[in-house]
Amino acid sequence: MFYQWLETQRALLRSIDAWASLAAAPWGGLPGCSQGAPPVSTSEPDEGRFARVALPGCDWIYRLMQTTPEPPPFGIEAVQIDGRTIKVSEAVVDRTAFCELRRFAREWETTPAPPDESGPAVRPKRERRGKAAAGAADGPPPPCVLLVTPLAGHHAVMLRETVQTLLEEADVFVTDWANARDVPLDQGRFGLDDYVLAVERFLRPLTERGVHVLAVCQAAPPALAAAALVAAAGEGRAPLSVTLMGGPIDTRPHPTMIDRLAATHDIEWFRRTVIDIVPPPYPGAGRRIYPGYLQHAAIVAAHPHRQLALESRYWTSRISGDAQAVASSLRSLNEYSAVLDMDEEYFLDTVRVIFQEQRLARGTWSIGARRVSPAALSATALCTVEGDRDDITGAGQTHAAHDLCRAVPDAMRMRLTINDCDHYDLFTGPRWHDVIHPTLREFWISASASGASGAVQ
């Protein structure tokens, strides 16, 4: 298999890395510089800076030698809220064999008051932003956001910028899907239905405190399905709102290149063409997967401008000698380059259920014995977001969710089509920060204030 051959070639290239590091030293490189960008300094002479750049990009080339890299950590230590620096804690609060649920919680603590000689010291209190701050310190926590990330190439850390922005409004829970190469065979296979069940499992306890579900890209159909199953259970539980961004709810309107590829090839063609087997020494050796190296190649081929922009930003920062810019641009490259292997069953299920048979849109999708019925969402506000230049999810494919969620009152619906916005602009960059996030903030405030039972303006 090609996976095994590729790993062998990378191992051969890595064997010369120590020699390459030593050879780089006279040019300004450092031993082990291939592990990351060599440090730069604004006080370094120009010839030193250019020598580092003249070195044939040891840290950049090293990524080509590596196995699919481990994703960088989220590393969100604090956020700025109303001019204050608020610490952020990160913890895994639930997990399955194929997914971890990460909680990013804002640590609202005031500075302890000085002790009063006439009485005991005043203990520090937790405070919450907005209306929640008016409640008692020991009262119920304010609503949170469940960010359902796509299992479609990139690791969840690709949405780090999204998480950091959302933390300005609420605590954030994130689905962090496992790389299938790292899941032993004895953990079983993983299909699209298992994705839905995992999201349902994570969602149920969050409905008790109030939760806004935000699903991006290919996470939109299974996230909507999970929310519908929770609502249909008749336990009085439902998310306050569901927001779907750039997701293929119904791939029939305005099909994209991806939609046409799925529609014109049968499942066996995909099985023969893109499925590989994880080689040793990975824990998942023997697992049949859609490999990350093929996904990365497809992503770069489909969006060469984004790869070039990231590379250009990196090399510009290297030439300028701005250490902070180098670290930031290299992190962005690493986040974008970190892709994962998908289990064969999940990939083929997604092609068949979402892209070929449109089971969600046609009302024919069942998870076990339970029919997925978005009409069960009657007390949940619904927002759909599309970009007018999105070449991954076609126009109208995400907004189609409004036709399926027919029990949601019109006053609790919102449709956003963002001008001059491609797929990645939906959750990163100026469109996300300046247009989408502020609109979602107001949408969530209205949904929370009314308990999703009143009008959302």
N, C-alpha and C positions, 0 to 999 in steps of 0.2 A: 504494500500500500504506500501511497505517496507520503503519508504522515510519517511513517517509519523512516523513509529515505530522507525526508526533510530534517528530521531530528538528527540523523547521522551526520548530515552535512553541517548542521549548526554546531554540533559537538566538535567537529573537526576545526571549524573556524574559531570556536572558543578556545581551543587548545593553543592557539598562537596569540591569544590576547595579552598574556603576560609579556611576551616579547614586544608586542605592539606598544604597550605602555612604556616600556623602557626606551624604545625608539622615539617615543613622543617627548621624552623629558627635555632634550635639547631645544625643542620647539616651544617650550612653555607648558607642555602637558605634564601631568603628574602620574606617578604609578597608580594604576587603578582608575585612571581618568575615564576609562570606558564605562565605569559604573554610573557616571553622571557628568554633568558639565563641570570642567575644572573651575575653581574659583576665579573670579575676575575682580578687579579693583579699579575704581575710577582714577586712582593715583598711579596706576601702572603706565609706563611709557607706551606711546602709540605703537612702537615697533613690537612691544611685548603683546599688546592686544591683537595686532594683526597676525603675529606669529601663531597665536592660539587659534585664530580662525583659519590661517593657512594650513595648519595641521588638518589632514583630511577628515575632519569631523569625527574624531574617534568615538565620542559619546553617541553621535547620531548613527554612525555605521554599526556601532555595537548593538543597537536595537535590531538591526537586520540579522545579526548572528544569533540572537537569543530565541529561545522558545517564546511562545506567546507570553508577554511579560505579565507578571503579577500586577494587579492594579495598584496604584498608589492609594494610601489611606485617605479617607475623607479629610481628616485633619482640621476640622472646624472647631477651633478652640474658643472663639468668642464672636459675637455679632454686635454691630452698632445699632442701638435703638434709642431714638429721641436724644441723640448726643451722648448716650451712655454706653459703656462697654459692658456687655452682659456675657458672662461665661456660658459655655455650652458643654454639656456632658454627652458622651456617646456610649451606648450600651446595646448589646444584643439581648433582646427581651423574649424572643421566641425563635424557634428554628425547626426546619424539617431537613431531610437529607439533601434537598436541593435548594433550600432558601433560608436565609437568616433575616429576621425582622430587626432592623436597627432603629433605636430610638435616639433622637437628638433633642435633648431637653434644655431649656433655658434656665439658668440658675439665678432666680430672682431673690437676692438677699440684700437687705439693707445693712449699713454699717451699725454695729451695736452701739447703743447709747452709753455714755460714761456712767459708771456706777453712782447711784445715789446713796449718800452716807446714811440716809434715814430709812433705807429699804433695800431690797435685793436688786441686783443689776437687771436691767431690762433685756430680755432675751431677743436676739435678732428675729425678725419676722420675714416670711416669704411674701413677696408682693407680685401681683400679676398685672399685665398691661391692660389698658382699656377698661371696659365694664367689669371684667373679672376682678380688677383690683379693688372694687368696692366691696367684694365679698369677704368673708372671714378667711384668715390665713389657712385655717384647717378645713375650709369648705371644699366642694368638689372642684377638680381641675377644669380649666376652660377647654373649649373644643380644640382638637388637634387636627393635623393634616396627615392623611395616609397617602404617601406618594408611591404609586404602583409603577414600577419601572419596567421597561420592555425587556424581554429576553430575546434580543434580536441583534446580537453582535457585540455591542459595547457592554462593559461592566456598569453596574449602578453608579459608580463614581463619576461616570460621564455627566451625571446630573448634579454634581457637587455645587455648581453655581446656582442651580435651581433650589437645592436644599438650603443653601446659605441665605438666599433671598426669602424663602418661606419662613425661616426662623425669625424674621422680623415681626411676623404675625402670630405664630403659634409654635408649639412643639411639633416636631415632624417625625413620623415613622416611615421608614423606607424599606422596600423589599430588595434584598441584595441576593440575587440569584447566583447559585454556585456554578463554577466551571465544571462541565460534565466530565472532563478528563480526571477530575479530582474526586469523583464519587464512585466508590467501589461497586462492582457489579452486584454484590449481595444486598445493596440498597434498593434494587429493583429498577425498573424503567420509569421514565417520566414523560407523561403526555400533556396535551393541552388541558384535559379535564383535571389533571393533578395540579396544574397551575391555578385553575379556578378554585379548587378546593383549598389550596394553600392561602390564597387571598381571602377566601371566605373565613378560614380559621383565624387569620390575623384581624379581620374586620370586626367580627362579632364582639369581642370584648371592648373594642374602641367605641362602639355605638353607645355604650353606657355613659361615657363622658362627653359624647358628641364628637363627630368626626366628619371632616370634609375629604372626600376621596378625589385624588387628582391622578389621572392615568395618562401616560404619554405614549404616543406611537402605537406599536402593536400590543401594548398593555391595555388599550382601551376596550376591545371586545371582552377579554376575560374579566377585566375589572367590572364592567357593566354587568356581566353574567353573575359574578360573585355578589354584587350589591342586590341584584334581583332575587337571588336565592335567599339571602338574608331577609329581605323584605317579605318574601313569599312564605317564610317559615311561620308567620303569624305569631311571633313572640313579642311584637311591639317594638322590634329593633329595626332601625334603618339609618343609613347615614344622613346627616343634615343636607348634604349636597353631593353630587357627582359631577366632576369636570373632566371632560375628555378632550385631549389636545392632539390633533393630527393623527387620529387612529382610524383604521379601516373597519368601521362598523358595517358598512355595506359597500363592497368593492365594485358594484355594477355601474354607478354613475362615474363618468369621466375616468375610465381606467388609465392607470399609469403603466410605465414599462414593466414594473414589478407585477402588476395585476395581469398584464397580457402574457408575461412569461408563465405565470402560474396557470392561466386559463388554457394555454396552448400545449402544455406538456402534462402527461399523466403522472401519477405518483411513482410508478416504476421507473420512469425516466429520471426523476429526482433521486430515487434510491440508487440507481446505477451511476449517476453522474457526480453527485456531491457528497455521498455518504462515505465515511472512512472509519477506521478502527483505531482507538487510542492504543498507542504502543507502550511497552514498559519503558521506564520504571514508574509511570504515573499510577496513582492508586486506582484509577478507573480503567486500567489496561484491559482491553478486550471489549470495552463498551463501544457500540456503534453510534457515531456522532456526525453532525454537520460541523466540520472543523472551523476553528477561529481563523486560520490562515486564509481560507477561502472567503469567509465573510469580510475580513479586512480588505482583501483584494477587490471584492465587489463594492465595498463602501468607498474606497479610494477611486475606483473607476467611475462610480456614479457621481461622486462629488470631488473631482480633482481640485476645484477652486478652494475648497475648505482645507485640504491637505496642504496646498501651496501657501495659503494664507498663514497657517500655523507654522510651516517651515520658514517662511519669510520673516515672521515675527521673531522666531527663535534666532535666526542668523543676524537680524538687525540688532537685537539686544546683545549678542555676542560681540559684534563690532563696536557698539557704543560703550561696552565695558560696564553696563548697568547690572550689577549683581542681582538686584531684586527682580529686574525684568527677565534676566536669564532664567532664574529659578521659576518664575511664573510661566514663562513661555515653554520651558521644558516640561513643567508639570502638565500644561495643557496638551502638549504632544503625547506625553505618556498616558494621560487619560483617554485621549482619542485612539491611541494605538493598542490599548489594553482591551482585547476582545476575548470572548470565551467560546468554548465548544458547546453546542446544543445537543441534547439527547436526540437520537434519530426519531423516536416516536413523537416528541414534541414538535420538531420541525415539520415532519410529514403531516401531523395532525393540523398544524396551522395552515399549511398549504391547502389541505383538503377542506377543512371546516370553514375557514375564514375566506380564503381566496377563490376556491373552486365551487364550493356548494353554498356559500353565504348562509350558513345555517342560522346564525343569529338574526340576520335580517329577514329570513324567510320564516322564522318561528319554528324551526325543526331541530334545534339544538337541545340535547338532553345531557345532563351530568348524572350518570347512573340512571336511576328511575325518575329523576326530577327534571321536568321540562324547564328550560330557561325562559322566563317570561318577564321582560322589562316592564310590562304593564303593571306588575306588582308594585312598582315604585310610584306611589301616589302621594307620599308625604316627604319626598326628597326633591330638592331643587336641582335643576339640570342646566349645565352650561357646556357648550361645545365651542371649540376654538380651531379655526383653520387658517392656514397661510395661503395667500393668493398665488405664491410661487412654489408651493410644496409639490415636488415631483416624486414624492414617495407615496403620499396619500392624496388622491384626487379630490377635486372640488366636490363638495356635497357628501363625501363619504363619511365624515364625522358628524356633520349636521343631521345625517339620517337617523341618529339616535332619538331625535325628537319625535319621529313617526312611530318608533317602537315604544317609547315611554308615554303612551297616550293618556295615562291617568294623571300625569303631572299637570297641574293647572297652568294656563298660559302665563299667568303673572309670576310663576316660579321658574320660567325658562329664560335662557339667554343664549344668543348665537353671536359669535364674534368671528368676523373674517378680517384678518389683519393685512393691510396693504404692504406691498414690497417685503414680503416675509416668506422665507423658504422653510424647510422642515426644521432645521436646527435652530433657526431664529425663534421658534415657538418657545424654547426653554433656555436659551442663552442669548447674551448680547442685548443691544438696545431695545429691540422690539419686546423682549421679555421684561426688561426692567422698566421701560418707560410707558408701555401700553398694556401688555397683558397682565402683569402682576398687579398694577394698581386697580385694574378693572375687577380682577378676581378678589382682591381685598374687599372691595365694596360689596361684591356679590356674597362673599362669605359672611360679612358682618350682618347683612340683611337676613341671610338664612339662619344664622345663629340666634339673632335677636328674636326671630319669630318662631324658632324651633322648627323651621321648614313647614310651618302650617299657615303662615300668613303670606302676604304678597312680597315678592322679591322685586325691587324696583330696578 
